[in-house]
Amino acid sequence: MPELKLNYIKFFDYRAFFNGVEEDYLIDLGGNNLLVYGENGSGKSSLFRGLRDFVFGYDFITHNQSERESEGFIEVGFSDGTKERFDATGNKSTKSEVTNTAKLNSFLSYKELLKTHLFEGTNEINFFDLLVDGILEHHQLESLGSLNSAWQGLKTLSVQTEEEKVKNSLAEKEISEEEAAELIEKIPDDIDEKIENFNGEIDELISEVNQELSKFLGFFDPDLEVVLQINPIEKENYNAADIRLEVKLFGQKIEVHHDFLNEARLSALAISIYLAALKLNPTADSVKLIFLDDVFIGLDTSNRIPLLDILNNEFKDWQILITTYDRHWFEVAKKHLKGNWKGIEMYAGRKGTSNFEVPVIIQESNDYLTRAKKYFDAKDYPACSNYLRKELEKLLKQRLPEEYVRSFEGKPKMLSQLWELCVDRYDKLKVPVDGEVKRMFELTRLVLLNPFSHDSIHHPIYKKELENAFELINKVKAHPIVNQIVILTKASQLEFRHPKVNYTFKFELRQDWRLDIRDGIRSVDYPKCKVAYWEFEGKPFWDFKKETSLTSVEQSKVQERDDKLNKIIENLSKVSSISITRSMILKHTKVENHWTLKSYFDKIDESDNAFIEFIKEIWTNVKNRFK
C-alpha cells in the first residue's frame, strides 16, 4: 500500500490567513515535498503552526481582524482521496493516520533547535527531557511500551509508596499479613528489576540513536564525533536522570561543547540529533511527515547542502516541508533538490481596501498572469513586470505562426519584435490593432523590458505603468487567435515542367504555407521559397536574356534568395521566351511529384471543411506512399 501523503492544505481565517477565496490560500502539494520561501510577516510561521495545530489538535487561532468567530478552518486533502478539517468550532481530524503523525514529533523550528545549545547556568546540557519527554516519547521499547509512559511509571516508584499500597491492600483485607510481609520484603528487588529493565532498554535505544547520529554528522563534518551517553537511572533519584553529549573535534574531547563550537556546528549537531531520534520513531499507520521551519538560520552555506542531502538520501519515503526566509538560499536549494519537490513563495501584501497585510502565495502551478497579479499585491514590482512580459510574449506567440516566433538562427525574438510582427500580421488580416493599444504598448514597453530602470520599485509612477500593462494584456487578449491551416509544410519539394518545351524549374518551401481563417475571412500567407535548380534544353541555370548559363557565383546568389511563393510564380510568368503563364505554372507544377499546385489553389476557395478534408486526404496518401 503506498505511503499516505498530503495533496493540499487550505486555510481560511486562521492566524495570518485572513478570509480569501479558495485559490488564495490553497497550497497544492500533490503528494510532493515542499520548499517555501517567505519574507518576514508573509504567513510562513502561520503555515508551520497551522499544519502542526491540525496534526496535534491544538486550539484554533482565528485571524485577529476577522469578524467571523466560527467560520475559520484548515482543510487537508490526502493522497487516498479523503480530506479532513480542523476548525474554529472545535472540530478536529479523527483520521487515525493524523493522530499517529502527532506521535512522530516531526515539526521542528529554529526555536526548538536552540534548546540543544542555548542553556544558562550549567556547563553541560542534559538531553534527557528533550529526548524522553519530547522527540522520542512515543518510541516503542521492546517490552515496556512507549518510552515516555514507561518513564512516567518508573519515576513514581519508591519503597515507601509501594509499601503503602501493600498496607492499603492489607487494611482492605485483600491479602493476609503473611502475604503482605512477603510483598514488602520483595519491593526493593522488584523496583531494582524494573529500573534495570528500563536502563537496559533505554540504553539500547540511545545506542541506535548514536548510530544514526554518527551517520548524519558524517554529512556535515567528519571531524566532529558525538556520542549520547546516558547515566543509569538510580532508585529514588529520578531527578538525576541524565543524558549528556561526549563531543570530540579533530580527536580532542570538548568539555563544554556549546561554548566552544560555532553556531553552524551547533546547529548541524542539533539537527542531526533531532533527525537521528526521529528516524527511530514509530511510523506505522501515519503520514511520514517532516516540517522544518527556518532551521537553516544557524547553518552556513557549506552546512545547508549536507542537510538537503540527508533528507534526500535518508528520508526518501517521507514527505518533507521546509521553510526559509533566505531568498538566495531558496533559489540555490531549488536547483539542488531534484525529483518530487515543489517550490512556493510567500509575501506580505494587501488585498482590496484592507489596512493590514495578508499572505500572498505564489505557486509553480500559477500561470504567468496569476503570478504577476500576486507579485503586484506583494509590491514586488520587478517580479510582477517580469511575469507580465512573459504573459504578453505568450499571447503574441499564440497569435503568430511558429516561423514568426523564432529568428533564422533559432533564437527567441524580443518582445518588441514580436509586437511589431503581430501588429503587421493583423494589419494584413484586415483586423488592425487599435491605435490606443499601440500607444499603451509604447507607454509600458520600458517597464516590461527593463523593470530595474526605475530608481525605486515602489515609485507610484512605476505602479501606474504596471496597472497599464495589465490593461494592455486584456486588450491583446481581445484580439482573437486566427485559425491556421497548414496547406504545405516547410521543405516540400515543387517542380514545374513546361508542357511544350524542355524546361524544368525546381524549388522548395522554407516555411509552412498557411491559410488563416477568422470569422469566415480567409487570408493566404504565402511561404518563403528557395530556388533549387532549373534547366533549359539540358543547360543548367540558363539565362534567357544573356543566352548563357549563370556563373557559379550567380547561381549561389539565386539559391540564397528567399522569395515568397507568389513572387516565384510572378517571376516565372515573366519568362516570355518560352511563353509561361500563371495558369500554366499552377497546372504543371507538382508537389512532391504528385499533386498539382492548381489543386491546392482551387481548394483554398472552397469551404473550410472541404479544404480540411482535402488536406487529410493528401496526408493519408503520403503515408500510404511511404509504407
N, C-alpha and C positions, 0 to 999 in steps of 0.2 A: 504494500500500500504506500503510495507516495507521501512524502512529508507534507504536513499541513502548512500552508503559507498565508501571509496577508496579501490580499489582492488590492484593497484600497482602504484609506482612512478618511472619514468625512467629519468635519467639525461644524457646529452651529452654536453660537453664543457661549462657547467655552473659553474662559480666560481671554487671550488676545483675539480670538476668532469671533469677532462681532458680526452677528447677523450673516448676510451673504447668501447669494443664490447658490444652487448646488455645486456648480463648477468652480466657484470661488475658493472654497476650502476643501476640495476633494483632491486627495493625493493618490495618484494612480501608481501602485507598485507592480501589479500584475505578477505577484509572486517573486519579484526580483529583490535584490539588495538595493539600498537607497543611500546615496551620498547627498547631503544637504548643505548648501552654503546659505548662511543667514547673517545679515548685519545685526548689530545690537538693536533690540526693540522690534525685530521683524516677526516675532512669534516663534522663534526657533525653540526656546525653552518651553513654550506652551505646547508645542508638538511633542517634546520629550515627556513632559508631565502628563499630557493628555493620554498618550498611549500607556504610560505607567499607571495612571489612575484607572484607566479602562481595565487593565490586567489585574491590578490589586483590589479594585473595587473601592477606592478611596472616595471621599466626598467630592461631589461635582461642584466646580467653581465657575459660576456664571460671570460673563463679562460685566465689568463694573458700570458700564454705560447702558446696559440692556434693561428695558422695562418689562421684558418677558421673563418672569421669575421661574417658570416651569416648562419652557419650551426648548431649552438648550439640550444638546445631545452630542455624543461621539458615537459614530457608527463605523464598524469594521467589517469588511467583506472578506471572506476566506476562499481559498482555492477549491474547497469542496462545494462551493455554491451557496453556502449559508452566510448569514450576516447576523451580527449581534449589536445591541445598543446599550450604552451607559448614558443615563440622562439625569436631568435636574429633578425629576420626580422621585428619584431613588431607585429606578430600575437598573440592574446590573447584569452583566453577562452570566448566564448559567451554563455556558458551554464548558464541558469538562476539560477540554484542551486549554482553555483560557485560565481556568483555576489552576491547572498544573503548571502553566507557564509562570505563574507567580512564584512557584517553588524554585524556579531556576535562579532567582535574584540576578537577572541578566540586564538590569538597567544601571548603567554606570555613568556618572557625571564627573566633571573635574573636581567638584567639591568632595565627592566620595574618595577620589584619589588622594586628596590632601590628607585624609585621615591616616594614611600609611606613613607619612613622614613629617607632618607638622604637629608635633606634640610639645607641650610646655611642661616644665618641672620634672622631667625624667631624662635619664641618659640613654635609656633603651626603650624601644617601643614593644608593647605587648600586643600581639596579634590575635590573642585567644578570642576575645569578644567579637572582633571583626570577622573571624572565620567561623567560630562555633555558633554565635548568635546572629551572624549575618550571612555571608556568601554560602557557607556550607550547611546551614541549619537544617535543610531538608534532605541532605545526603543520607542514604540508607546504609547504616552499618550492617555488618554481616549477620549479627544475631540480636542486636539491641534496638532495632528500629531506626527512626530518624535521629540524626546526631543531636539536634537541639532538645528533642524530647528525652533522649537518654541522659543528656547533661542536666536538664531540669530535674529529672527524677533522682539522679545521683546526688546532686548538691543539697538535697533536703535530708539525706541520710545522716543520722548520728546515733550513737549508742543510747543517748538519753531519750530521743524521740521514739526509737524503736522499742525501748523498754516500756515507755508509756503506752504504746499500742498493745503490748502484751498484757500489761496490768489492766488496761480497759477491758480486754477480752476476758481476763480472769474475773473482773468485777461483774461482768455481764454473764458470768458462769458459762462462757462459750468453751472454756478449756479448764483443765484441772490444775491444781497447784504444782503437781509434778511436771505436767506439760509446760506450764509457764516457766518453771525453773530451768527446764531443758532448753526452751526457746531463748530465754535471756542469756544463757550461757553461750549459745551459738551466735548471738548478734554480732559481736566483734569480727568473728571469722566470716560471717555472711557479708558484712559490709566490706571487709577486705577483699573478698572474692569478686564482689560487684565492681569495686574500684579497679581491681586487677583486670577484669574483663574490659572495662571501659578504656583503661590505659592501653591495653593491647590493641583494641580496635581503632582507637583514635590515632595511635602511633602508626598503625598500618596505613590509615588514611593519609596522614601527613607525609609518609614516605611516598605515596602515589602522587601527592601534590608536588613534592620535591622533584620527582621525575619529570613531570610536565613543566615545572618552573625552570629547571635546568635547560630543557629543550627550547622554551620560549626565549629565555635570556640569551641563548646562543644566536638568535636572530639579531638581537640588539648589540650585545657587547660580549665577545668570547672571553675577554679579560676579567669579567665580573662573575664571581662564583658566589652563589647564595644557597643556604640551606635553612629551612624552617626547623627549629628544634623545640620539642615540647618537653617540659619538665613533668615527670609523673605526678598525677593527682594524689594528694595525701588525704587521709581520713580526717574529717572535720577541720580541714584547712583549705576549703574550696576556693576561698577568695584569692588564694595564691596561685590559682590556675594560670599557666604561663606558656605562651608560645613566642619564642624570640627568633631573630634572624642572626645567623652567623654569616658575615659578609667578608669576602676576600677580593681584593683588587690587585691584579698582577701578582697573585700568590700571597700577598700580605694581608693579614687579618685587620679589619677595620672595626674598632671598638664601638664608636658612635657614628654609625653609617649616615644617619640623617643630618649630621652636622658636617660630614666630610664629603659626601658625594654631591655633585652638582645637580641642579634641578632636572636636567634631561635624564641623567642616570636614575635619579629617584623616581621620576615618572615612569621610565621604562621598567624599573623594578616593580612599582606599584601595579602597573598594567599586567605584567607577567604573573604576579601573584593572583590577581583577580581572575585572569583567564585560565590559569592553571587550576584554580579551585572550581571555576565554572565548568571546566571540561569534565569534572567528576560528578556533577550534579545529575539527578535522575531526569531523563528527557522523554521517557515513555508517555504516550498519550498527551503530548504538549506541542505548542508551537515553539520550535527551537529558535528562539529569537534573542538577538543581542542588540542593545541600543547604547551606543557610546556618544555621549553628549559633550562636545568640546574637549575631549580628552587629549587632543593634540596640543593644547595650550602650553603644557610644560615640556613638550618634546621639540628638539631642534630638527631641522630637515633630515639630518642623517639618521635620526631615530624614528621618523614618521613612516618612511618607506618600509622598514622592517615590520612595523605594526600591520601595515596592509598585507605584507607577505604572510604573516602569521594567520590573519583572518582568512586569506585566500587558500592557504595550504592546510591549516589545521581545523578550520570551521566551514568546510565546503558545503556541508549539508545543513548549515544554519542559515537563517535569514538575518542579515546584518543591516542596521541603520546607523549611520554616522552623521553627526552634525559638526560644522566648523564655522568660525567667524572669519577665517582667513581666506580671502578670495583667491590669492595666488596659489595657496596650497590646494584649494578646491580644484583649480584647473590642472595642477600637477597630478593630483590623485585621480582625476577623471581619465587622464592618459595612461596612468599606471594600472588602474583597475580594468580588467577585461571580462568579457562574458556577461553574466547576468547582473549587471549593475545599471541603475538609473541615477540621474542627477537632477535635482531641482534647486532653484534659487528662491530665497525668501527676502523680501524687502519690507520696510515700513512705508506705507503710503496712505493717502486719503482718498476716500470714495465719496462722490457726490458732494454734499454740503456739510459733511460731518466735520467737527472741530477737533477730532482726535484721530490718531493713526491706527491703521489696521494692517494685518499681514497682506502682502501681495505675493502670491505663489506663482512662479514661472516654471513650467514643466517641459521636458523634452518633447512631449507629445503635442504641445501647443503649436499651432501654425504661426507663421511669421506675424500676421496681423494681431493675433491674440497676444503674442509676446510683446509686440510694440505697445499695445494698449496697457499692458501690465507694467512695462518699464516706464511708461509715461506716468502712470499712477504712482510709481515708486520714485518719480523725479530723477530717474537715471536717463537723462535725455540723450546722451551719446548712444547708449544701447537701444533706446527707442528709435533713434534715427537709423541705426544700422538695420533693424528689422523692418522698418518702413521701406528702406531702399530694397531689401530682399523681396518684400511683398510686391513692390512696384515692378521690379525686374521680372518676377514670376508672372504677373499679369500681362506685361508686354510680351514675354516669350510665348504665352498662351495664344497670343493674337498674331504671331509671326510664324512663317514656315521655318523649319529647322535650319535650312541653309542661311537664313537671315540672322539666326541667333548666334552662330559662330563664324568667326573670321576664317579666311582661307587657311591659316596656319593651325586652326583648331582651338585658338584661344577665345575665351568668352568675351563678348563685346561689352563695352562700358555702358552704363545706364543712359548716358546722353546719346550714344549711338543707337541703342535700342529704341529710344524715344523718337529719334528722327526717322528711323526705318518704319516705325509703327505709324507715325503721322503721315509719311509718304504713302504707305500701303493703303491706309484708309481713305486718303485722297483719291487714289486710283480706283478704290471700290465705290467711290461716289457717296461715302458716308464720312465726310471730313470731321476731324477733331475740332471741337468748338474753340474759337479764339480765346475765350475766357479760361478754358482748360489749359491751353498753351501758355497763357500768361501765368497761371498758377504753377505750372511746372518750372518756369523760369524763376519764379519767386522762391520756390522751395529747393531748387537744384543745389544751391550751395550747402544747405544744411544736410541734404541727403548724401551728397558726395563727400563732404568734409565736415562732420559734426564737431571736430575739435578746433575748427577755425574761430570759435567763439571764446572770448576770454573767460566767461563764466557759464557753466552748463545750466545754471538756474536763472539766467538772464530772462526777463519776461518776453523780450523780442524773440528769443530762441524758442520759448514755449509756444508763442503765437505761430511761428513758422512750422512747428511740428503739427499744430492744430490744422494749419492749411494743408500740410502733407496728408493728413488723414482724409481731409475733404477731397484732395486730388485723387486719392486711391478710390474713393467712392465714385468719382466722375469717370475714372478709367474703367471701373467695373461695369458702368452703364453702357460702354461700347461693347456690343455683342461679339463673341468669338465666331469668326466666319467658318462655316463648314467647308472643309477642304477634301477634295477627291483627287487622288494621285492618278493622273492619266498614263504617264510613263515614268518609270523610275530612273534615277541617276545611273549613268553608264550604259543605257540602252543604245544599241548599235543601229544606225539607219543608213540605207543605201539607195541612191537614186540612179536608175538606169534609163537612159534616153531610149524611147521606143523605136527611133528611126536611124540613129547614128550610133557609132561605137563610143559612147561617153558614159562614164560612171563617176559618181561623187559620193564619198563615204564620210559620215560624221557621227559623233556620239554626244549624248546629253551629259552635261556637267552638273545638272541639278535635276531634281524631280520636276516633272511637268504637272502642274496642279490646275484644278478647276475650283475656284472659290464660289460658294453659294451662300447668299444671305437674303432672307425674305423673298426667295424666288428669283433674285437678281444674280446673274452669273457673270463671273469675270475670269478670263483665262490669263494665268500668269505664265507667260512663255519662258521656258528654261534657257539658261546659257548653254551653248554648244561648242564643241571643239571639232575643227576640221581635221579629219584623219588622212584622207588621200583622195585624189581624183586623177583621171587619165582620159586622154582623147586619142583614139586610134592607136592605143598601146603606148602613147607617150605620157609619162607621169607628170603631174602638175603643169599641164600645158597652159600657157598664157596666150589667149586668142589675139590680143592686141599686138604683142611682140612677136607672135608666131614662133615661140620657142618655149622650152621648159624653164621653170623657175630655178634659180640657183639654190644651193643648199641653204644659204643664209636666208633667202627669200622664203623658202619652204618653212624654215623654222619660225619665222615671224608669223606666217599664216597659221601655223599649228599652235602658236602661243596665244592667239586671239580667242576671245570667248564671246562671240556674237550670239544674240538670242535667236531662238528658232525662227521667229517671224522675219528677222533680219537675214538669216541664212536663205530663207525662201525668196525674199526680195532680191538678194544679190544674184541667186541662181537664175531668176527670171530675167535678169538684165543681160544674160549671155545671148546676145542677138544672133551671133554667128551660127548657132545651131537651133535657133527658134525655140527656146524653152519658155513655157508659160507657167503661171502659178497652178492652174488646174492640172497640167502635165506633171508637175512636181508632186502634187498631192496624190495623183493616181498611180504614179510609177515609183514612189519612194516606199520601200518596205521596211518595216520594223522587225529586227531580228530575222530578216529574210522570210517573213511570214505575212503579217498584216500590213495593209497599205496605210499610209498617213491619212489618206482621204477617209478611211473608215473611222478613224478617231475624230476627225473634224466633223463628220456627219453626226456622230453620236453625241457630240458636245451640245448640239442644238436640240436633242431630244429631252424627254423628261428625266428628272433626277433618277428615278427608279430604273428607267430603261438604260441610262448610261451606266449605273452601278452594276446592273446585270451584265452589260457588255464587258465591263472590266473583269467581273468574276469569271466570265466565260474565257476571256483571254488567259487569266492566271491558271484556270483549270487545264487549258490546252498546253500551257507552258510546262506545267507539272507532268502532264502525260508524255510530252515530248522527251523529257529528260529522265523518265523512269528506266 
